[in-house]
Amino acid sequence: MSQPPKWTTSQGAPVSDVFATERATFDNSNHANNAPKVGPLLLQDFQLIDSLAHFDRERIPERVVHAKGAGAFGEFEVTDDITDVCAAKFLDTIGKKTRIFTRFSTVGGEKGSADSARDPRGFSTKFYTEEGNLDLVYNNTPIFFIRDPSKFPHFIHTQKRNPATNLKDANMFWDYLVNNQESIHQVMYLFSDRGTPASLRKMNGYSGHTYKWYNKKGEWLYVQVHFKSDLGVVNFNNEEAGKLAGEDPDYHTGDLFNAIERGEYPTWTCYIQTMTQEQAAKQPFSVFDLTKVWPHKDFPLRRFGKFTLNENPKNYFAEVEQAAFSPSHTIPSMQPSADPVLQSRLFSYPDTHRHRLGVNYQQIPVNCPVAPVFAPQIRDGAMTVNGNLGSTPNYKSSFCPFSTEAQIQTNSNTPEEVLAAHTEKFHWGGILDSKSYDFEQPRGLWKVLGKTPGQQRNLCHNVAVHVAAANHEVQDRVFEYFSKVYPEIGDQIRKEVLQLSPRGDSAARL
């Protein structure tokens, strides 16, 4: 039987009494009770200071978005050949397996918020490939609220807390949305029951953004990725989610952990949609518009793999809280498109990690590539723990031999030709005016919800319950916002809001 560990200081010195402290004592022999008088603590008590000083610093900044999350390790397996689309080595052989780590999260809530809150869910997977780490940083919704990155800080601020009251504010929430109509597709998705998943194991993941994948010939296609839960998609209704938020706010975290502990390993089947540049030019929307989906009838799903989560983290802080994902963590043959929100994320995510975790966040074990790393110009900085490449010169030096491997051709055109092509096609409306087309796909979503009894009613109910907390002016703008999809939606929401929040003459139809 192995011996239990010996308690030590952070420097390895043995500790005889964990709770002992060193104090000054004074000679008290001239008094009737001549026991030594105990004085203040001593600065030399490293054991105490070591513990307290670290305790003062053991919390790191929480993520500004996606703060509340859960994660697990697993493996990805190639099930179908897509080498005609992508030359990434981890996809080159059917049956090939790659270790992964996946983190799920809410978007707007703080670290202590309820798992069941109405919110999109982050769905990010790190692939530890032989060519370096690949991060697929996705959501459980195929669209998002914005298509212009300059709006992101504004949008997130309105979904968090009022700077004066420090309370969630329905006026802020809806004021932003109704003034930015491209958000309507995501809002309808969010306020359906899809906005309150019943389990992290029972929801899908979507790239949302358009990417560019290359084959060995240097030919590329636009690609979107879908992770479809093999357990199906299961959701709570508004009242079930609210009840659970009070009874068990960490329900999703526990559900995932406990299922894996029981050996009930969740799995997802992985698909891609592909589109040529010529096809993109003919769409009624821009391929770079994050508020739009690609119709499956025109761009059918093509299966390429399956992944399983089968290993819980040993330590939440080390492996989940310190996990660092970014769409800029990519590998040869998988590149970003000119989607401006995606382009902004390529900068913003690593910038956040350097702030939260430090400049050497990639040296934290959960973030370490399994592929060899040789980047001698990336050296030093706080918490360098990988040997720092020893005496290797910190520049490209003739005194230090190194080799390079030929990379997949990442562009079939010159940079100027690609820039010109993107510039020409980079307008949100495709072949139709973007302002009118913003409501086309939401109308399709409304019809899809109508195929399941009660789902259209639940969407209107969920919006009404939320917007009833806003002032009358904002409420009227919300009714108009949804009426642009179909008048009946605005009418249903208006009717229930006025029952929840009567207001006399101001309730007149706009």
N, C-alpha and C positions, 0 to 999 in steps of 0.2 A: 504494500500500500504506500503510495507516494506521500511524502511529508507535506503538510500545509505550508503555504508561503509565509515567510517571515516578514513582519511589518517593518518598513524602512521609511526613511525620508526620500524625497525625489532624487537624491544623489546616491541612494543605495545604502546609507548608513543605518544599522539596525536600531529599532525603537523598542525600549523596554516597557514603556507605559504610554499607550496611545493618547490618553487624556491628561497626562502630566504636563504642568507648566513650570517654568523656572521663574522664581520671584526673589526679590531682594529681602533680606531679613535683618532685623536690628536687635542688638543686645538689650535685653530687658531684665538683666539680673538685679538691678537696683529696686525693682518693684516687687510687691508681695507675690504676685503671680509672675514668676520669672521665665515663663515660656517665651521663646523667640517671637518677636512681633513680625508678622508677615507684611511685606511691603508690596510695591508695584511690580509688574512684570518686567523681565529683563529683555533688552534688545538682542542679547546674545542667544535667545531661545529660538534657534533656527527651526526646530520642529514645529512650533506654533506658527511662526511667521511664514514658513514654507506652505503650511496648510491654508492659512487665512489669505495670503497674497494670491495663491492660485484660485481659491474660492471666489475672490473678488473679480477674477478675470475669466471664469469658466464659461460664461455665456458669450456667444458671438452674435453679431447682428443677425436678426432673422431676415429671410428673403423678403424683398419689398413686395413681390408677388409670389404666389405658390409657397407661402410660409408653412402651411400645415400639410404634412405628407406622410406617406408610408412607402416602404420599398422591400424588395426581395431580389435574390440572385436566381439565375436559372440558365437555360441554354436555348439557343436558336438552332434549328435544323433546316437545311435546304430540302425542299420537297419537289421542286420543279425547276427546270433549266430556264433561266432568263439571261444567259450569257449573250444573247443577241441584243439585249438592252443594256446590260451592265457588266463590266469586266472586273468588278471587285473580287479579290481572291477568296473572300469568305463565302462567295456565292458560286464558286466555279465547279462544284461537284455535288450532285444530288446525294444526300445523306451526310454531308459535312456539318459538323457542329461547332458552335462558337459560344463561349461563356458570355453571359449578359448580366446586367443589373438594371432593374426597372424601378422607377419612383412614380407614384401617383400623388396628386395633390389637388386641393382647391386653389383657386386663383386669387380672389380678393380678400379672403379671411386672414386674420392674424394666426399665429402659431397655436393659440389656445381656442380657436373657434371650433364650431361644431362640424363634424364630418358630413352631416346630412344637409348642410346649407344649400340653398339654390345658388349654384355657381358652376361655371365650366370646371372640368377637371384636367389638370395636366397629366400627361401620359408619356413619360420620357424613358428611353431605353438606351443604355450604353453597351455597345458591342466591343468586346476586347479582341479585335481582329489582329491578324498577323501583319497587317499594314498600318496599324495604329488604331487608336480608339475612334469609333464612329458613334456619335450621339444622334439619335432620332428624337427630336424634342417636339412632341406632339400634344394634342388635346383630345378630349373625348367628343368634341364637336367638330364637324368638317369645315366650319366657317368661323369667323370671328367678328368682333364689333367694328373694326377699323380696317382701312386699306392705306392710310397715310400715317407713317410713323410719328410725325410731329404731334398727332393727336393722342398718342399712347399715355404720356404722363397726365394729360387732362382727363382722359377717360378713367384711368385707374384712380385718380384722386376723387372723382365723383362716386366711385363705388366703395370708397373707404369711409372716413369719418370727417364730419364737418370741422373745419379748423377752429371755430369758435366754441362749439358745444362739445366736441369730441364724441358726438353721437352719429350713428348712421342716419342719413338724411334722404328721405324719399324725394324731396325737391331737387337736390343735387343729382340724384340717381337718374330721374326721368328728364330733367332739364337738358342734360347732355344728350341723352338718347334721341329725344324728339327733334333736337336741332341738328342731328347728324343721321339723316335718313338711311344711309347705307348700313346702319346697325340693325335694321328691322328683321333681317333674316336670322341673325344670331339671337335677337331678343325673342322671337317666336319659338325658336328651338329651345332657348333657356327656360321660358315660361311654360312650355309644355312639361309633361312629367319627365322628359329626358333631362331636365335641369336638376333633378334630384335622384341620382342613381341609387339603387338599393345595395349595391356592392361594387367594390373596385374590381372584383373578379368578373362582374357581369356588365361590363360596358366596353365599347369599342374605342380604338384610338385612330386618329386621322392626322395626316401631315398638314392638311389645310393649305399650306404653301405649295407652290409649284417648285420642283427641283429639276435639275438637268443631269441625266445619267448617260454615260458613254460606254460603248462597247470597245473591243480591242482595235477596231478599225478607226476609232475616233469619231464614229457616228453617234449623234446624241438625240435623245427624245426628252420632251417635258414629261415629268413623272409626278404623280401623287400616290401616297402610300396609305393603305388601310390595314389596321389590325382588328380582326373581328373575333369577339369572344366566343369560344366554343361552348360556353355555358349559356349563351344567349344574352340579350339585353333586358335587364329587369330594373324597374324604377319604382320609387315611392310616389304617392300623390302628395300634395302640399301638406295636408294635415298629418299624414304618417311621418313625413320628414321633420315637421315641426315638433311632434311629440317625441321623436327619437333624439332630437337636439337637446331636449331637457333631460331625458332619461339616460341616454348613453351617448354623449357627444363624441366619443372616440370609437363609435361602432365600426366604421369602415376599417380603421387601423386594426382593431381586434379581429374582425372577420377575416381579413387577409392573413394575418399572422397565425390565427388558430387553424384555419383551413390547411395551411402548409404544414403546421405541426402535426395535423391528423393524417398527413399524406394525401390530402385531396388537392393535388397540384393544379392550379388554373392554367389553361392554355389558350392561345390565340392563333388563328390562322392569318397569314400575311399575304396581302394582295397589292398589286400596283395597277394604276390606270396610266396609260401612255397617250401622248398627243404629239404630232409632228408640228414643226413651226408653221407649215402651210395650213394645217388644220386650225391652229391657234388663231391665225389671221382671219378665219372665217367665222369665229364664234361671236355671238351677240354680246359677249363680255370679254374683258381682258383676262388673259391667262394669269396675270399677276395680281388679280383682285382677290384678296383673302375673304371677301364677303360672298363669294360665289362658289358653287360646286360644279363639278364636271358631270353632265348627265350620263348615267350608266348605260343607257341605251345607245349612246354614241361612242362611249369610251368604257367598254366592259371591264370588269375586274379580271385580273390574271393572277393566279396563285403562284407564290414562289417559296413560301416557307411556313414554319410553325415554331412558336416558342412557348416554353414551359417555365413557370416559376416554381422552384422546388427546394429553395434554401433560404431560410429566414436569416436576417442579419444577426451577428453575434452581439453587436453593440450599436444601438440606434444612432448615437451621436457620431461615432466614427464612420459608419457606413451609410447612413441615410441623411443625417443633418449636414454632413460634410461632402456629400456627393455633389459634383459640379458638372452640369450638362450645358452644352452650347451647340447650336446648329453649325457653328464654325469648326467644331471638332469633327472633321470629315476625313475621308480617305480618297486616294486616286480613283477616278471614274465616277464619283458622286460629288456634284457641285451645286451651289445655289443658283437660282435664276435671278432675274432682275427685279423680282418682287421687292418693293421698297421696304415693307415691314420686315420681311426676312433679312434684307440687307442690314437694317438697323439692329436686328437681333444678333447678327454676327459680331457686332461690336459690344452691344450692351451686356450680353450674358457673361463673357469673360471679364468685362470690366467689373461687373457685380461680384464675381468670384474673387477677384484680386482685392476688392474692398472687404468682403466678408471673411475670406479664408486666408488671404495673403498672396503675394506675388508667386509663390511656389505651390499653389493649390494642386497642381498636377502631380506633385510628389506624395500627396496623401494617398495611402494604399488603395482606397476605393476608386480613385481617379487615375492610378498609374496604368499606363499602357503595358501590355504584355510584349509588344514589339520593342526591339531595342531602340533607345533614344540617343541620338547624337546631334546635339545642337549647341556647340561650344560657345556660341555668342550669348546664349541664355544661361546666365550664371549668377551666383551670389544671391543677395536678397534675403529677407527674413525667413527663417526656418528652412534653410538649405540642408537637407538631410541625406542626399544621395551620393555624397563624396565629391560633388562639384567638379567631376572630370579631372581631378588631380592636377597634374602638371600640364595637361593639354592646353595649348594656346587658346585664348578666348576670341579668336578671329579665324577666318579662313586662311590657313597658313601653309606655306610650302614645306614647312618642317614637320607637319603632321599629316601623314598620308590618310586619305579617306576615299571611299568609293561612293558612287551614286548609281542608283538603279533606274533604268529608263522608265519614265512614267507613261501612263496611258495618254495618248493625245487628248488633251482636254478641250480643244476647240478645232473645229474643222475649217474655221474662217480666221482671218486676221482680226486682231482686236478692233481695228477701225470698222471692219465690216460688221462685226457683232454689235458694236456700239450703235452703228447706224441702224441696224435692223431693230434693235431694242428701242431706240429712240423713236423710230417711225411707228412702232406698234404700241408704244407705251402710252395708251390712253384708256381710261377705265371703261368706256362704253362699248368697245368692240365695234360691231357694225350697227349698233343701236345707241341711242342716247342713254347715258348711264343713269340719269335722274329718273327716267321712266322704267328702265330695266331693273333698278334696285328692288322693285316690288314684284317682278315676275317670278323669281324662284320662291319668295315667301308665299305667293299664291299657290305654287305647287306644293309647298310644305303643308299649307292649310288643307289641301285636298288629301294628302297622305295621312294627316292626323284624322281626317274624317272616315278613314277606312277602319279605324279601331273605335268602337263605341265609347263615348265619354271623353275622348282625348281633345276634341275641339272645345267642349265645355270646360274641361280642366284648364286649358290654356287661358281662356277668358277669366275663369275664376282666379287662377294664380296671379294674373296681372292685376285684377280688380282688388284683391286683398292687399297687394303691395302698394298700388298707386293710391289707395284710399287714404294713406298717410300723407300724401302730398297736398299742396294747397290747390284751390279751385282752378287757378290759371294753368298750372302745370297739368292738372287732370284733363282739362279741355284740350290741351295740346296732345296729350296721350291718346285721347279718343280720336282726334284727327289723324294722328300718326298711324294707328292701326286701321282706320277706315280707308286709308290709301291702298291697303292690301285688299280688303273687301269691306264695304260699309257694314255688313252684318257683324264683323268682329268688333268694330268700334261701338256699335249699338249694344252688343251683349256686355261689353266691358262697362259702358256708361250705365246701363241699367243696374248692374250689381254694385258699382261704386256708389250710385245715388242711394241705394238701399243701405249701404254701410256708412255713408257719409252724406246725409241729406243736406241740401243747400238751397232750396227754394227756387226763385226765378233764375238763378245763375245756372240751373241744370238744363236750360233750354238747349235744344240741338243747335250745333254750330251751323 
